[in-house]
Amino acid sequence: MKIFFDNVNFNSNSGPNGFGKKLFNCLEEKGYQVFDTPMRAISPDIQLSFIASNFKLAPIVQRLDGIYFNSDQDFNSLNEPIEKTYQVSSSVIFQSEFNKLLTEKFFGVKEKSFVIHNGTCLEDIENIEPLVSNDLERFENIWTCASSWRPHKRLSENIRYFSEHSSENDCLIVAGANPDCKLDHDRVFYAGVLDWKTLISLYKASKYFIHLAWLDHCPNVVVDARASGCHIICSSAGGTKEIAGKNSTIIDEDDWDFAPVRLYNPPIMDFSKKTYTEDESDIDIKNTTNRYLEAFTECLT
């Protein structure tokens, strides 16, 4: 089977592109012919289009990581190229059940669709050593959060949760670009943008990973942090809880009806509303890749 990866930039560290690179590498290791540029993709059997596509070389399997629903934006126009690809695709892969329900509410039900959670490279993570830092040695527990920060990622709530639930011997490391809540706090540190290996090293040194984003879909940072051994703390609103892992801490929030909403004006959380998930999802990229292959095969039948 020859597979063309459409609309992927392997030089980018964003969630979809980072996952795409892992999937591409795993397929290549399994002996499949994979291409990431149209010039190299000669008569592919499958076109795996990430989010949207402007052309068609083969039956399209659309891989969706979310759609626009922020009522402060022109979400209909932003969704237009995504929906066009959705309608012409042979099948669709959703990152999460949440993502599937949301998309079907906006675009309608697709006859062939699959929910396949993101995976990560467990063997690579196992071979990375935990971060060692003189500045962190005085702390008993390290908490971490990471994102490309925007209001709905709720960095301020991450910090508030840490402040209310940590001991005086704990610290919080905030990784990622454009943090929108910067405090002068002797136990909160801002690391900026880190490469994937350094992030994993940080996760492996951390006990907790906080991701209180509102209406997130299937964040790769949570998959990587969980694979690195972190206890995940996340919101019930969205798809993050689906990949947080068994015994992770879930902060319960009101159900959402999938109507357009002011995404960048998220609600304040009530941390006393807390449950612990019993679900155990598979986050091994090898198994994720096998599920993608099953979806490709079914697309061709």
N, C-alpha and C positions, 0 to 999 in steps of 0.2 A: 504494500500500500504506500502510495506517495501522497504526502500531506503538505499543503501550502499554508504557512502561517501568515495570515493577512492582517494588516493594520497593527503590527507589533514593532516596537522599537527596543531592541535588546540593549541599547546604550542608556536607557532610562531605568531608574530604580523605583518607578511608581509600582503600585500593587499589581495591576494587570500585566505590565511588561515584565516585572520580576517573576511572577508566576509563569508567564509564557516562556521565559527562558528556561525555567526548571523543567517544564513539560517538554519543550523542544529537545533538551539534552537527554531526558529520560527516553523519549521515543528514538532518538539517534542511537543511544546505548542498546536499545532493544533490536536494532538493525533496520528500522524503518527509514525510508528516504524522506527527509524533511527539508523544507526550503522556507526562507524568510523574505525573499524578494521575487517579484513576478518574473524577472528576467531569467532566474535560475529554475523556476517552477515549470518544468516541461510536462505538460499533460498530467497534472496531479489528479488523484482520485477524489481527494477531499480538500475543500478550502475551509480552514478553520478561521473564521473572521471574528476578531476581537472587537466587540461593541458594534461597529458599523463597517460597511464595505462600499467602495465606489465602483467595483467591477466584479465579474464572475468568471473564474477559470474552471470551476468544477462545482459539484453540489456543495452548497454552503451549509456548514454547521456554525451557527452563530453562538459565540461565547459571551454571555452577558454578565456584567458585574454590577449592574444597577441602571436605573433610568432617572430622568429629571422629574422632580415633583415639588420643587421649591416655588411656592406661590409668589415670591418676590422676584422671580425670574420669568422670562418668556419660555416656560418649560415645554410648551407645545412645539415651538420652533426648534428648541434644542433636541427634542426627542425625534424630530422628523427623520433624520438620516438613520437613527437607530431603528425606528419602526419600519422604514422602508426595507432595511435588511431583514428584519424580523419576518416581514410578509413574504419575501422571496426565498428565505432559507428553507432547506429541506428539514432541518431540525434545529433545536435550540438547547444549549446547555446553560442552566442557571447555577449560580454559585451556592444558593441556599433556598430553602422552602420559602423564606421571606421574600427573596428576590423573585421567585416564581409567582407568588400571589400578587405582588405589586405589579409586575409586568403584565400579567393576565388581566388585571383590573383596568390597565390603561390601553393595552394593545389587543386584548382578546386571547382566547385559549389556542395554543399551537397543538396541532395533531400529534406531532412527535416532539417530545421534550424530555429532558433529563435534569435531575438535580445532582450535581457532583461538587462536593465541597473541595476547596483548595487543599493541596498537599504541599509538603516540603521535603527537603532532602535529609532524611534522618541520619544517614551515614555521614554526610558532610558535617552535620551539627555535632554528632558524637565525637568527631575528630578535632573539634575546636575547643581550646582551653578556656576556662572562665577568666574573665578580666581580672587582672591584678593591678591595683592602684594604691599608692601610698596615701592619697587623699581619702580613700574609702576604707582603709584598714581600721579606722577607729569606730566604724559603725557595725552594729550586730547584724542588721538586715538591710538589704538593698531592695527598694521598690523601683520599678521602671515603668515609663509609658513612652510611646513613640508614635508619631504620625506626621503627615504633612498638615500642619495645624490650621483648622478653620473652626468657626464658632460651633458647628454641630458636633465636633469632636470633643467638646466640653473639657478642655484642659483645666479650666478653673474648678470643675467638679472633681477631676482626678486629684488635684492638689488639695481640695477641701476634704476628700475622702482620706487621703494620706494623713492630713493634719489631725483628723478626728480618730483615726484608727491605728496610728503608728506609735511606737514608744520613742523616748528621747534618744535612744541608741540606733534609730533607723534613719535612713536618708532616701530621698526620691531623686532619680535621674530622669530628666525630661530630654528625650532625643527627638530630632526632627526640625524641619524648617518652619519659620514664622510662628513661633509660640506667641499666642495672643493673651497670655497671662504670665507676666514676669514679676516675681516677688523677690524682694531682698530678704532671703530666708537662709539661715545657716545650715539647714538640712535639705534644701532643694537646690539641685544643680542642673544647669542647662548645657547639654552636650552638643547641640547643633546637629547637623546632618552627618550621619555615620554610614560607612559602607556596610554591606550585608554581614561580612565576617566579623567586623567589630561589634555590630549590633548583637549578633549571636553570642559573642564573647561576653557582652554586657548582660544579656538575658541569663546566661549560664551562671553568672555571679549573683543573680537576683533571686529573691524568694517570691516576690509578687510582681505581677504585671497588671496594671490598671488600664482598662479601656472602656470608659463610660460614655462613649460616643452614642449619639441619638440616631436611631434608624440607619445604622451601618449595615452592610450587606454580608460580607465574609472576609474581614480584614486579615491580610497575610501576616501582619505584625503579630496578631494573636496566635495564628497557627505556628509561627516560628517561636514565639515565646513559650507556648505550651510544649512544643517539641523540645525546648531547651530546659524544661523542668519547672517553669514558673507556675505558681497558682494564679489562675486568671480571675479577675474581678471585672464584671461587665454588666451592661444594661440588658433588661429583658426585651427592650424595644428594638426590633431589628433582627438580623440574622446572626449576630455575634455569638449568642448563646448556643447556637447549633454546633459550633466548633470549639467551644471553650473547654470541653473535656469534663470528665466525671469529677464531682465534688467541687467544681468551680463555684465562685460566689456570684449570684445573680441579684442585682438590685431591681426589684419589680417596679414597673411603670405602667401607666394606663395603656390599654390597647389602642391601636391606631386603625382608623377605618380606610386607609389607603387613599384618602382624598388629598388634593394638594394642600400643603401646609408651609408655614414659614420655617423652613429648615434651619435657618441661621438664628432663630429665636427659640432655642430648645428650653424645655421646662427645667426648673430646679428639681433636683432629686431628693427623695426621702430615703435616707440610708437605712432607716429602721425596717423598711420593707425588703427583706432579704430572704432568699432561698438558696438551695444548693442543688445544682443539676445532677441528675442521675444518668444523663445521656453520655455515651462514649462514641465519638465519631472517629473515623479513620483519617489520619492526616499524613500518611506515608505517600510520597509522590509516586512511588512505584505502583501502588494500588489505585491511586487517582488516575494514573496514565492508563492502566488496564480498563478502567471504567470509560475513559475517553475513547479508547479503541473499540469497546463494545458499542458506544454510541455511533462511532464512524461506520462500523459494520452494519448496524441496523439502518443507518441512513442510506446505505447503498443497496439494501434489499427491497 
